[in-house]
Amino acid sequence: MNEESFLNHLGKKISEARKKKKLTQEQLSVMCSLKRSYISDIERGRRNVCIKNLLKISNTLELNISLEK
């Protein structure tokens, strides 16, 4: 998997989890102390999210981040 397809896949998963929790991007951004535009860019695969922010998002959405293949 190349970087672009990974970021697109990650963004899609975050978007799906956010919508499942019935949260808007704005609500998620407030809960994570991040900008709404940053969340939008991540969900569209246009932003390379740093690990600290990925942990904030995954903890808020109760997502399991696995380092296993």
PQR file with spaces between the fields and no chain letter, atoms N, CA, C, O and H, PARSE charges and radii, in Angstrom:
ATOM       1  N    MET     1       0.862   -1.172    0.000 -0.4000 1.5000
ATOM       2  CA   MET     1       0.000    0.000    0.000 -0.0000 2.0000
ATOM       3  C    MET     1       0.904    1.229    0.000  0.5500 1.7000
ATOM       4  O    MET     1       1.813    1.339    0.822 -0.5500 1.4000
ATOM       5  N    ASN     2       0.649    2.147   -0.923 -0.4000 1.5000
ATOM       6  CA   ASN     2       1.464    3.361   -0.947 -0.0000 2.0000
ATOM       7  C    ASN     2       0.891    4.396    0.022  0.5500 1.7000
ATOM       8  O    ASN     2      -0.192    4.214    0.580 -0.5500 1.4000
ATOM       9  H    ASN     2      -0.090    2.057   -1.591  0.4000 1.0000
ATOM      10  N    GLU     3       1.634    5.475    0.208 -0.4000 1.5000
ATOM      11  CA   GLU     3       1.262    6.498    1.190 -0.0000 2.0000
ATOM      12  C    GLU     3      -0.107    7.117    0.890  0.5500 1.7000
ATOM      13  O    GLU     3      -0.921    7.301    1.795 -0.5500 1.4000
ATOM      14  H    GLU     3       2.513    5.623   -0.245  0.4000 1.0000
ATOM      15  N    GLU     4      -0.352    7.432   -0.366 -0.4000 1.5000
ATOM      16  CA   GLU     4      -1.615    8.072   -0.736 -0.0000 2.0000
ATOM      17  C    GLU     4      -2.815    7.168   -0.453  0.5500 1.7000
ATOM      18  O    GLU     4      -3.818    7.619    0.099 -0.5500 1.4000
ATOM      19  H    GLU     4       0.309    7.282   -1.101  0.4000 1.0000
ATOM      20  N    SER     5      -2.711    5.902   -0.828 -0.4000 1.5000
ATOM      21  CA   SER     5      -3.840    4.994   -0.589 -0.0000 2.0000
ATOM      22  C    SER     5      -4.013    4.724    0.904  0.5500 1.7000
ATOM      23  O    SER     5      -5.137    4.538    1.372 -0.5500 1.4000
ATOM      24  H    SER     5      -1.895    5.536   -1.276  0.4000 1.0000
ATOM      25  N    PHE     6      -2.915    4.702    1.653 -0.4000 1.5000
ATOM      26  CA   PHE     6      -3.019    4.525    3.101 -0.0000 2.0000
ATOM      27  C    PHE     6      -3.761    5.697    3.734  0.5500 1.7000
ATOM      28  O    PHE     6      -4.662    5.498    4.548 -0.5500 1.4000
ATOM      29  H    PHE     6      -2.003    4.853    1.272  0.4000 1.0000
ATOM      30  N    LEU     7      -3.382    6.929    3.358 -0.4000 1.5000
ATOM      31  CA   LEU     7      -4.030    8.117    3.927 -0.0000 2.0000
ATOM      32  C    LEU     7      -5.507    8.176    3.544  0.5500 1.7000
ATOM      33  O    LEU     7      -6.339    8.573    4.360 -0.5500 1.4000
ATOM      34  H    LEU     7      -2.650    7.091    2.696  0.4000 1.0000
ATOM      35  N    ASN     8      -5.843    7.787    2.314 -0.4000 1.5000
ATOM      36  CA   ASN     8      -7.243    7.744    1.899 -0.0000 2.0000
ATOM      37  C    ASN     8      -8.023    6.708    2.707  0.5500 1.7000
ATOM      38  O    ASN     8      -9.142    6.973    3.145 -0.5500 1.4000
ATOM      39  H    ASN     8      -5.167    7.465    1.652  0.4000 1.0000
ATOM      40  N    HIS     9      -7.442    5.551    2.899 -0.4000 1.5000
ATOM      41  CA   HIS     9      -8.085    4.479    3.668 -0.0000 2.0000
ATOM      42  C    HIS     9      -8.279    4.903    5.127  0.5500 1.7000
ATOM      43  O    HIS     9      -9.351    4.703    5.699 -0.5500 1.4000
ATOM      44  H    HIS     9      -6.533    5.336    2.543  0.4000 1.0000
ATOM      45  N    LEU    10      -7.254    5.479    5.715 -0.4000 1.5000
ATOM      46  CA   LEU    10      -7.332    5.949    7.098 -0.0000 2.0000
ATOM      47  C    LEU    10      -8.415    7.013    7.236  0.5500 1.7000
ATOM      48  O    LEU    10      -9.225    6.960    8.161 -0.5500 1.4000
ATOM      49  H    LEU    10      -6.384    5.641    5.250  0.4000 1.0000
ATOM      50  N    GLY    11      -8.433    7.965    6.332 -0.4000 1.5000
ATOM      51  CA   GLY    11      -9.429    9.026    6.369 -0.0000 2.0000
ATOM      52  C    GLY    11     -10.844    8.494    6.266  0.5500 1.7000
ATOM      53  O    GLY    11     -11.746    8.965    6.958 -0.5500 1.4000
ATOM      54  H    GLY    11      -7.775    8.008    5.581  0.4000 1.0000
ATOM      55  N    LYS    12     -11.032    7.514    5.404 -0.4000 1.5000
ATOM      56  CA   LYS    12     -12.360    6.906    5.237 -0.0000 2.0000
ATOM      57  C    LYS    12     -12.797    6.218    6.520  0.5500 1.7000
ATOM      58  O    LYS    12     -13.953    6.336    6.926 -0.5500 1.4000
ATOM      59  H    LYS    12     -10.299    7.132    4.842  0.4000 1.0000
ATOM      60  N    LYS    13     -11.887    5.506    7.159 -0.4000 1.5000
ATOM      61  CA   LYS    13     -12.204    4.815    8.415 -0.0000 2.0000
ATOM      62  C    LYS    13     -12.562    5.807    9.518  0.5500 1.7000
ATOM      63  O    LYS    13     -13.497    5.573   10.283 -0.5500 1.4000
ATOM      64  H    LYS    13     -10.948    5.410    6.830  0.4000 1.0000
ATOM      65  N    ILE    14     -11.831    6.899    9.602 -0.4000 1.5000
ATOM      66  CA   ILE    14     -12.118    7.919   10.613 -0.0000 2.0000
ATOM      67  C    ILE    14     -13.479    8.548   10.345  0.5500 1.7000
ATOM      68  O    ILE    14     -14.273    8.740   11.266 -0.5500 1.4000
ATOM      69  H    ILE    14     -11.072    7.089    8.980  0.4000 1.0000
ATOM      70  N    SER    15     -13.744    8.866    9.095 -0.4000 1.5000
ATOM      71  CA   SER    15     -15.033    9.456    8.724 -0.0000 2.0000
ATOM      72  C    SER    15     -16.188    8.515    9.071  0.5500 1.7000
ATOM      73  O    SER    15     -17.196    8.950    9.629 -0.5500 1.4000
ATOM      74  H    SER    15     -13.099    8.710    8.346  0.4000 1.0000
ATOM      75  N    GLU    16     -16.048    7.242    8.747 -0.4000 1.5000
ATOM      76  CA   GLU    16     -17.093    6.253    9.039 -0.0000 2.0000
ATOM      77  C    GLU    16     -17.334    6.138   10.542  0.5500 1.7000
ATOM      78  O    GLU    16     -18.480    6.074   10.988 -0.5500 1.4000
ATOM      79  H    GLU    16     -15.229    6.889    8.293  0.4000 1.0000
ATOM      80  N    ALA    17     -16.259    6.113   11.315 -0.4000 1.5000
ATOM      81  CA   ALA    17     -16.385    5.996   12.775 -0.0000 2.0000
ATOM      82  C    ALA    17     -17.039    7.242   13.366  0.5500 1.7000
ATOM      83  O    ALA    17     -17.860    7.145   14.277 -0.5500 1.4000
ATOM      84  H    ALA    17     -15.328    6.166   10.952  0.4000 1.0000
ATOM      85  N    ARG    18     -16.675    8.403   12.848 -0.4000 1.5000
ATOM      86  CA   ARG    18     -17.264    9.660   13.322 -0.0000 2.0000
ATOM      87  C    ARG    18     -18.764    9.685   13.048  0.5500 1.7000
ATOM      88  O    ARG    18     -19.556   10.041   13.920 -0.5500 1.4000
ATOM      89  H    ARG    18     -16.007    8.482   12.108  0.4000 1.0000
ATOM      90  N    LYS    19     -19.143    9.311   11.849 -0.4000 1.5000
ATOM      91  CA   LYS    19     -20.558    9.303   11.470 -0.0000 2.0000
ATOM      92  C    LYS    19     -21.343    8.260   12.269  0.5500 1.7000
ATOM      93  O    LYS    19     -22.500    8.488   12.620 -0.5500 1.4000
ATOM      94  H    LYS    19     -18.500    9.022   11.140  0.4000 1.0000
ATOM      95  N    LYS    20     -20.722    7.134   12.551 -0.4000 1.5000
ATOM      96  CA   LYS    20     -21.368    6.088   13.361 -0.0000 2.0000
ATOM      97  C    LYS    20     -21.683    6.603   14.764  0.5500 1.7000
ATOM      98  O    LYS    20     -22.684    6.220   15.371 -0.5500 1.4000
ATOM      99  H    LYS    20     -19.781    6.949   12.265  0.4000 1.0000
ATOM     100  N    LYS    21     -20.812    7.477   15.268 -0.4000 1.5000
ATOM     101  CA   LYS    21     -21.015    8.095   16.587 -0.0000 2.0000
ATOM     102  C    LYS    21     -21.934    9.314   16.505  0.5500 1.7000
ATOM     103  O    LYS    21     -22.217    9.960   17.514 -0.5500 1.4000
ATOM     104  H    LYS    21     -19.999    7.788   14.775  0.4000 1.0000
ATOM     105  N    LYS    22     -22.402    9.622   15.272 -0.4000 1.5000
ATOM     106  CA   LYS    22     -23.296   10.763   15.030 -0.0000 2.0000
ATOM     107  C    LYS    22     -22.660   12.094   15.446  0.5500 1.7000
ATOM     108  O    LYS    22     -23.305   12.963   16.033 -0.5500 1.4000
ATOM     109  H    LYS    22     -22.172    9.097   14.452  0.4000 1.0000
ATOM     110  N    LEU    23     -21.380   12.217   15.119 -0.4000 1.5000
ATOM     111  CA   LEU    23     -20.642   13.450   15.403 -0.0000 2.0000
ATOM     112  C    LEU    23     -20.371   14.195   14.106  0.5500 1.7000
ATOM     113  O    LEU    23     -20.120   13.582   13.068 -0.5500 1.4000
ATOM     114  H    LEU    23     -20.856   11.512   14.641  0.4000 1.0000
ATOM     115  N    THR    24     -20.421   15.512   14.170 -0.4000 1.5000
ATOM     116  CA   THR    24     -19.989   16.330   13.044 -0.0000 2.0000
ATOM     117  C    THR    24     -18.467   16.491   13.135  0.5500 1.7000
ATOM     118  O    THR    24     -17.857   16.191   14.161 -0.5500 1.4000
ATOM     119  H    THR    24     -20.624   16.010   15.013  0.4000 1.0000
ATOM     120  N    GLN    25     -17.881   16.963   12.060 -0.4000 1.5000
ATOM     121  CA   GLN    25     -16.446   17.258   12.098 -0.0000 2.0000
ATOM     122  C    GLN    25     -16.159   18.319   13.149  0.5500 1.7000
ATOM     123  O    GLN    25     -15.143   18.259   13.842 -0.5500 1.4000
ATOM     124  H    GLN    25     -18.377   17.207   11.226  0.4000 1.0000
ATOM     125  N    GLU    26     -17.049   19.278   13.264 -0.4000 1.5000
ATOM     126  CA   GLU    26     -16.869   20.346   14.255 -0.0000 2.0000
ATOM     127  C    GLU    26     -16.876   19.776   15.672  0.5500 1.7000
ATOM     128  O    GLU    26     -16.028   20.135   16.489 -0.5500 1.4000
ATOM     129  H    GLU    26     -17.875   19.326   12.701  0.4000 1.0000
ATOM     130  N    GLN    27     -17.820   18.896   15.964 -0.4000 1.5000
ATOM     131  CA   GLN    27     -17.891   18.293   17.303 -0.0000 2.0000
ATOM     132  C    GLN    27     -16.642   17.476   17.600  0.5500 1.7000
ATOM     133  O    GLN    27     -16.082   17.565   18.693 -0.5500 1.4000
ATOM     134  H    GLN    27     -18.509   18.604   15.301  0.4000 1.0000
ATOM     135  N    LEU    28     -16.203   16.679   16.628 -0.4000 1.5000
ATOM     136  CA   LEU    28     -14.993   15.886   16.822 -0.0000 2.0000
ATOM     137  C    LEU    28     -13.787   16.789   17.033  0.5500 1.7000
ATOM     138  O    LEU    28     -12.945   16.517   17.889 -0.5500 1.4000
ATOM     139  H    LEU    28     -16.658   16.607   15.740  0.4000 1.0000
ATOM     140  N    SER    29     -13.705   17.845   16.268 -0.4000 1.5000
ATOM     141  CA   SER    29     -12.554   18.743   16.396 -0.0000 2.0000
ATOM     142  C    SER    29     -12.494   19.379   17.785  0.5500 1.7000
ATOM     143  O    SER    29     -11.414   19.517   18.359 -0.5500 1.4000
ATOM     144  H    SER    29     -14.389   18.066   15.572  0.4000 1.0000
ATOM     145  N    VAL    30     -13.646   19.764   18.322 -0.4000 1.5000
ATOM     146  CA   VAL    30     -13.681   20.344   19.674 -0.0000 2.0000
ATOM     147  C    VAL    30     -13.262   19.297   20.702  0.5500 1.7000
ATOM     148  O    VAL    30     -12.481   19.588   21.608 -0.5500 1.4000
ATOM     149  H    VAL    30     -14.523   19.652   17.856  0.4000 1.0000
ATOM     150  N    MET    31     -13.779   18.093   20.559 -0.4000 1.5000
ATOM     151  CA   MET    31     -13.461   17.022   21.514 -0.0000 2.0000
ATOM     152  C    MET    31     -11.976   16.658   21.504  0.5500 1.7000
ATOM     153  O    MET    31     -11.423   16.240   22.521 -0.5500 1.4000
ATOM     154  H    MET    31     -14.413   17.857   19.823  0.4000 1.0000
ATOM     155  N    CYS    32     -11.341   16.822   20.345 -0.4000 1.5000
ATOM     156  CA   CYS    32      -9.922   16.469   20.197 -0.0000 2.0000
ATOM     157  C    CYS    32      -8.992   17.677   20.302  0.5500 1.7000
ATOM     158  O    CYS    32      -7.772   17.526   20.237 -0.5500 1.4000
ATOM     159  H    CYS    32     -11.791   17.161   19.518  0.4000 1.0000
ATOM     160  N    SER    33      -9.555   18.864   20.463 -0.4000 1.5000
ATOM     161  CA   SER    33      -8.775   20.110   20.471 -0.0000 2.0000
ATOM     162  C    SER    33      -7.969   20.275   19.188  0.5500 1.7000
ATOM     163  O    SER    33      -6.789   20.622   19.216 -0.5500 1.4000
ATOM     164  H    SER    33     -10.546   18.987   20.516  0.4000 1.0000
ATOM     165  N    LEU    34      -8.635   20.019   18.060 -0.4000 1.5000
ATOM     166  CA   LEU    34      -8.029   20.169   16.743 -0.0000 2.0000
ATOM     167  C    LEU    34      -8.940   21.057   15.899  0.5500 1.7000
ATOM     168  O    LEU    34     -10.108   21.246   16.236 -0.5500 1.4000
ATOM     169  H    LEU    34      -9.594   19.738   18.037  0.4000 1.0000
ATOM     170  N    LYS    35      -8.417   21.595   14.819 -0.4000 1.5000
ATOM     171  CA   LYS    35      -9.221   22.426   13.930 -0.0000 2.0000
ATOM     172  C    LYS    35     -10.122   21.541   13.063  0.5500 1.7000
ATOM     173  O    LYS    35      -9.747   20.433   12.678 -0.5500 1.4000
ATOM     174  H    LYS    35      -7.468   21.441   14.545  0.4000 1.0000
ATOM     175  N    ARG    36     -11.322   22.059   12.765 -0.4000 1.5000
ATOM     176  CA   ARG    36     -12.255   21.313   11.930 -0.0000 2.0000
ATOM     177  C    ARG    36     -11.666   21.071   10.543  0.5500 1.7000
ATOM     178  O    ARG    36     -11.850   19.999    9.967 -0.5500 1.4000
ATOM     179  H    ARG    36     -11.627   22.959   13.078  0.4000 1.0000
ATOM     180  N    SER    37     -10.963   22.060   10.010 -0.4000 1.5000
ATOM     181  CA   SER    37     -10.357   21.909    8.682 -0.0000 2.0000
ATOM     182  C    SER    37      -9.298   20.799    8.682  0.5500 1.7000
ATOM     183  O    SER    37      -9.107   20.124    7.670 -0.5500 1.4000
ATOM     184  H    SER    37     -10.814   22.931   10.478  0.4000 1.0000
ATOM     185  N    TYR    38      -8.616   20.613    9.810 -0.4000 1.5000
ATOM     186  CA   TYR    38      -7.622   19.543    9.940 -0.0000 2.0000
ATOM     187  C    TYR    38      -8.318   18.183    9.882  0.5500 1.7000
ATOM     188  O    TYR    38      -7.847   17.272    9.201 -0.5500 1.4000
ATOM     189  H    TYR    38      -8.772   21.161   10.632  0.4000 1.0000
ATOM     190  N    ILE    39      -9.442   18.046   10.598 -0.4000 1.5000
ATOM     191  CA   ILE    39     -10.222   16.805   10.574 -0.0000 2.0000
ATOM     192  C    ILE    39     -10.700   16.539    9.144  0.5500 1.7000
ATOM     193  O    ILE    39     -10.616   15.411    8.658 -0.5500 1.4000
ATOM     194  H    ILE    39      -9.824   18.786   11.152  0.4000 1.0000
ATOM     195  N    SER    40     -11.191   17.563    8.487 -0.4000 1.5000
ATOM     196  CA   SER    40     -11.662   17.431    7.105 -0.0000 2.0000
ATOM     197  C    SER    40     -10.542   16.947    6.183  0.5500 1.7000
ATOM     198  O    SER    40     -10.745   16.042    5.373 -0.5500 1.4000
ATOM     199  H    SER    40     -11.259   18.479    8.882  0.4000 1.0000
ATOM     200  N    ASP    41      -9.377   17.545    6.310 -0.4000 1.5000
ATOM     201  CA   ASP    41      -8.236   17.148    5.479 -0.0000 2.0000
ATOM     202  C    ASP    41      -7.834   15.698    5.739  0.5500 1.7000
ATOM     203  O    ASP    41      -7.483   14.976    4.805 -0.5500 1.4000
ATOM     204  H    ASP    41      -9.213   18.280    6.967  0.4000 1.0000
ATOM     205  N    ILE    42      -7.883   15.273    6.982 -0.4000 1.5000
ATOM     206  CA   ILE    42      -7.550   13.885    7.317 -0.0000 2.0000
ATOM     207  C    ILE    42      -8.560   12.947    6.663  0.5500 1.7000
ATOM     208  O    ILE    42      -8.182   11.952    6.044 -0.5500 1.4000
ATOM     209  H    ILE    42      -8.169   15.860    7.741  0.4000 1.0000
ATOM     210  N    GLU    43      -9.840   13.267    6.803 -0.4000 1.5000
ATOM     211  CA   GLU    43     -10.888   12.405    6.263 -0.0000 2.0000
ATOM     212  C    GLU    43     -10.824   12.311    4.740  0.5500 1.7000
ATOM     213  O    GLU    43     -11.228   11.298    4.169 -0.5500 1.4000
ATOM     214  H    GLU    43     -10.146   14.075    7.307  0.4000 1.0000
ATOM     215  N    ARG    44     -10.328   13.338    4.086 -0.4000 1.5000
ATOM     216  CA   ARG    44     -10.203   13.320    2.627 -0.0000 2.0000
ATOM     217  C    ARG    44      -8.859   12.755    2.163  0.5500 1.7000
ATOM     218  O    ARG    44      -8.587   12.698    0.964 -0.5500 1.4000
ATOM     219  H    ARG    44     -10.000   14.160    4.550  0.4000 1.0000
ATOM     220  N    GLY    45      -8.024   12.339    3.110 -0.4000 1.5000
ATOM     221  CA   GLY    45      -6.727   11.770    2.756 -0.0000 2.0000
ATOM     222  C    GLY    45      -5.723   12.797    2.295  0.5500 1.7000
ATOM     223  O    GLY    45      -4.749   12.455    1.624 -0.5500 1.4000
ATOM     224  H    GLY    45      -8.244   12.385    4.085  0.4000 1.0000
ATOM     225  N    ARG    46      -5.941   14.044    2.641 -0.4000 1.5000
ATOM     226  CA   ARG    46      -5.061   15.124    2.195 -0.0000 2.0000
ATOM     227  C    ARG    46      -4.072   15.569    3.247  0.5500 1.7000
ATOM     228  O    ARG    46      -3.253   16.454    3.000 -0.5500 1.4000
ATOM     229  H    ARG    46      -6.732   14.322    3.186  0.4000 1.0000
ATOM     230  N    ARG    47      -4.140   14.964    4.418 -0.4000 1.5000
ATOM     231  CA   ARG    47      -3.264   15.385    5.516 -0.0000 2.0000
ATOM     232  C    ARG    47      -2.580   14.154    6.091  0.5500 1.7000
ATOM     233  O    ARG    47      -3.224   13.134    6.331 -0.5500 1.4000
ATOM     234  H    ARG    47      -4.805   14.245    4.619  0.4000 1.0000
ATOM     235  N    ASN    48      -1.284   14.252    6.308 -0.4000 1.5000
ATOM     236  CA   ASN    48      -0.535   13.194    6.961 -0.0000 2.0000
ATOM     237  C    ASN    48      -0.620   13.453    8.467  0.5500 1.7000
ATOM     238  O    ASN    48       0.131   14.264    9.009 -0.5500 1.4000
ATOM     239  H    ASN    48      -0.760   15.082    6.113  0.4000 1.0000
ATOM     240  N    VAL    49      -1.524   12.770    9.120 -0.4000 1.5000
ATOM     241  CA   VAL    49      -1.811   13.005   10.536 -0.0000 2.0000
ATOM     242  C    VAL    49      -0.648   12.520   11.408  0.5500 1.7000
ATOM     243  O    VAL    49      -0.101   11.442   11.175 -0.5500 1.4000
ATOM     244  H    VAL    49      -2.134   12.112    8.679  0.4000 1.0000
ATOM     245  N    CYS    50      -0.279   13.312   12.400 -0.4000 1.5000
ATOM     246  CA   CYS    50       0.797   12.880   13.302 -0.0000 2.0000
ATOM     247  C    CYS    50       0.229   11.877   14.318  0.5500 1.7000
ATOM     248  O    CYS    50      -0.977   11.845   14.563 -0.5500 1.4000
ATOM     249  H    CYS    50      -0.724   14.187   12.589  0.4000 1.0000
ATOM     250  N    ILE    51       1.080   11.093   14.878 -0.4000 1.5000
ATOM     251  CA   ILE    51       0.674   10.022   15.797 -0.0000 2.0000
ATOM     252  C    ILE    51      -0.084   10.570   17.000  0.5500 1.7000
ATOM     253  O    ILE    51      -1.083    9.980   17.412 -0.5500 1.4000
ATOM     254  H    ILE    51       2.060   11.119   14.679  0.4000 1.0000
ATOM     255  N    LYS    52       0.358   11.661   17.560 -0.4000 1.5000
ATOM     256  CA   LYS    52      -0.332   12.230   18.731 -0.0000 2.0000
ATOM     257  C    LYS    52      -1.771   12.585   18.397  0.5500 1.7000
ATOM     258  O    LYS    52      -2.678   12.313   19.183 -0.5500 1.4000
ATOM     259  H    LYS    52       1.170   12.140   17.225  0.4000 1.0000
ATOM     260  N    ASN    53      -1.987   13.195   17.229 -0.4000 1.5000
ATOM     261  CA   ASN    53      -3.344   13.561   16.834 -0.0000 2.0000
ATOM     262  C    ASN    53      -4.174   12.340   16.454  0.5500 1.7000
ATOM     263  O    ASN    53      -5.380   12.303   16.702 -0.5500 1.4000
ATOM     264  H    ASN    53      -1.250   13.415   16.590  0.4000 1.0000
ATOM     265  N    LEU    54      -3.532   11.348   15.857 -0.4000 1.5000
ATOM     266  CA   LEU    54      -4.232   10.104   15.546 -0.0000 2.0000
ATOM     267  C    LEU    54      -4.708    9.426   16.827  0.5500 1.7000
ATOM     268  O    LEU    54      -5.803    8.866   16.863 -0.5500 1.4000
ATOM     269  H    LEU    54      -2.553   11.379   15.656  0.4000 1.0000
ATOM     270  N    LEU    55      -3.894    9.473   17.871 -0.4000 1.5000
ATOM     271  CA   LEU    55      -4.294    8.902   19.162 -0.0000 2.0000
ATOM     272  C    LEU    55      -5.458    9.674   19.771  0.5500 1.7000
ATOM     273  O    LEU    55      -6.373    9.071   20.333 -0.5500 1.4000
ATOM     274  H    LEU    55      -3.004    9.927   17.842  0.4000 1.0000
ATOM     275  N    LYS    56      -5.435   11.001   19.666 -0.4000 1.5000
ATOM     276  CA   LYS    56      -6.557   11.810   20.166 -0.0000 2.0000
ATOM     277  C    LYS    56      -7.851   11.415   19.466  0.5500 1.7000
ATOM     278  O    LYS    56      -8.882   11.207   20.106 -0.5500 1.4000
ATOM     279  H    LYS    56      -4.692   11.491   19.210  0.4000 1.0000
ATOM     280  N    ILE    57      -7.779   11.317   18.141 -0.4000 1.5000
ATOM     281  CA   ILE    57      -8.964   10.983   17.343 -0.0000 2.0000
ATOM     282  C    ILE    57      -9.441    9.566   17.641  0.5500 1.7000
ATOM     283  O    ILE    57     -10.632    9.335   17.849 -0.5500 1.4000
ATOM     284  H    ILE    57      -6.942   11.486   17.621  0.4000 1.0000
ATOM     285  N    SER    58      -8.511    8.625   17.661 -0.4000 1.5000
ATOM     286  CA   SER    58      -8.904    7.232   17.887 -0.0000 2.0000
ATOM     287  C    SER    58      -9.462    7.018   19.290  0.5500 1.7000
ATOM     288  O    SER    58     -10.401    6.242   19.465 -0.5500 1.4000
ATOM     289  H    SER    58      -7.543    8.813   17.493  0.4000 1.0000
ATOM     290  N    ASN    59      -8.904    7.688   20.283 -0.4000 1.5000
ATOM     291  CA   ASN    59      -9.446    7.573   21.639 -0.0000 2.0000
ATOM     292  C    ASN    59     -10.841    8.177   21.720  0.5500 1.7000
ATOM     293  O    ASN    59     -11.724    7.609   22.362 -0.5500 1.4000
ATOM     294  H    ASN    59      -8.140    8.319   20.140  0.4000 1.0000
ATOM     295  N    THR    60     -11.046    9.307   21.086 -0.4000 1.5000
ATOM     296  CA   THR    60     -12.349    9.960   21.092 -0.0000 2.0000
ATOM     297  C    THR    60     -13.399    9.103   20.392  0.5500 1.7000
ATOM     298  O    THR    60     -14.535    9.003   20.855 -0.5500 1.4000
ATOM     299  H    THR    60     -10.328    9.769   20.565  0.4000 1.0000
ATOM     300  N    LEU    61     -13.017    8.487   19.278 -0.4000 1.5000
ATOM     301  CA   LEU    61     -13.952    7.654   18.513 -0.0000 2.0000
ATOM     302  C    LEU    61     -13.974    6.206   18.981  0.5500 1.7000
ATOM     303  O    LEU    61     -14.706    5.381   18.433 -0.5500 1.4000
ATOM     304  H    LEU    61     -12.094    8.568   18.902  0.4000 1.0000
ATOM     305  N    GLU    62     -13.167    5.897   19.997 -0.4000 1.5000
ATOM     306  CA   GLU    62     -13.052    4.544   20.538 -0.0000 2.0000
ATOM     307  C    GLU    62     -12.655    3.543   19.456  0.5500 1.7000
ATOM     308  O    GLU    62     -13.250    2.474   19.321 -0.5500 1.4000
ATOM     309  H    GLU    62     -12.572    6.566   20.442  0.4000 1.0000
ATOM     310  N    LEU    63     -11.630    3.923   18.690 -0.4000 1.5000
ATOM     311  CA   LEU    63     -11.081    3.067   17.645 -0.0000 2.0000
ATOM     312  C    LEU    63      -9.834    2.384   18.156  0.5500 1.7000
ATOM     313  O    LEU    63      -9.063    2.968   18.918 -0.5500 1.4000
ATOM     314  H    LEU    63     -11.146    4.791   18.800  0.4000 1.0000
ATOM     315  N    ASN    64      -9.638    1.161   17.742 -0.4000 1.5000
ATOM     316  CA   ASN    64      -8.439    0.419   18.087 -0.0000 2.0000
ATOM     317  C    ASN    64      -7.420    0.600   16.974  0.5500 1.7000
ATOM     318  O    ASN    64      -7.692    0.289   15.814 -0.5500 1.4000
ATOM     319  H    ASN    64     -10.265    0.687   17.123  0.4000 1.0000
ATOM     320  N    ILE    65      -6.262    1.097   17.327 -0.4000 1.5000
ATOM     321  CA   ILE    65      -5.184    1.236   16.356 -0.0000 2.0000
ATOM     322  C    ILE    65      -4.213    0.077   16.583  0.5500 1.7000
ATOM     323  O    ILE    65      -3.584   -0.037   17.634 -0.5500 1.4000
ATOM     324  H    ILE    65      -6.041    1.350   18.269  0.4000 1.0000
ATOM     325  N    SER    66      -4.115   -0.765   15.575 -0.4000 1.5000
ATOM     326  CA   SER    66      -3.256   -1.925   15.696 -0.0000 2.0000
ATOM     327  C    SER    66      -1.999   -1.729   14.856  0.5500 1.7000
ATOM     328  O    SER    66      -2.056   -1.225   13.734 -0.5500 1.4000
ATOM     329  H    SER    66      -4.627   -0.671   14.721  0.4000 1.0000
ATOM     330  N    LEU    67      -0.889   -2.127   15.407 -0.4000 1.5000
ATOM     331  CA   LEU    67       0.368   -2.059   14.671 -0.0000 2.0000
ATOM     332  C    LEU    67       0.698   -3.411   14.050  0.5500 1.7000
ATOM     333  O    LEU    67       1.747   -3.577   13.427 -0.5500 1.4000
ATOM     334  H    LEU    67      -0.843   -2.537   16.318  0.4000 1.0000
ATOM     335  N    GLU    68      -0.188   -4.360   14.220 -0.4000 1.5000
ATOM     336  CA   GLU    68       0.003   -5.686   13.649 -0.0000 2.0000
ATOM     337  C    GLU    68      -0.502   -5.718   12.217  0.5500 1.7000
ATOM     338  O    GLU    68      -1.399   -4.959   11.847 -0.5500 1.4000
ATOM     339  H    GLU    68      -1.040   -4.225   14.726  0.4000 1.0000
ATOM     340  N    LYS    69       0.075   -6.595   11.420 -0.4000 1.5000
ATOM     341  CA   LYS    69      -0.385   -6.758   10.034 -0.0000 2.0000
ATOM     342  C    LYS    69      -1.506   -7.757    9.989  0.5500 1.7000
ATOM     343  O    LYS    69      -2.038   -8.040    8.916 -0.5500 1.4000
ATOM     344  H    LYS    69       0.804   -7.211   11.721  0.4000 1.0000
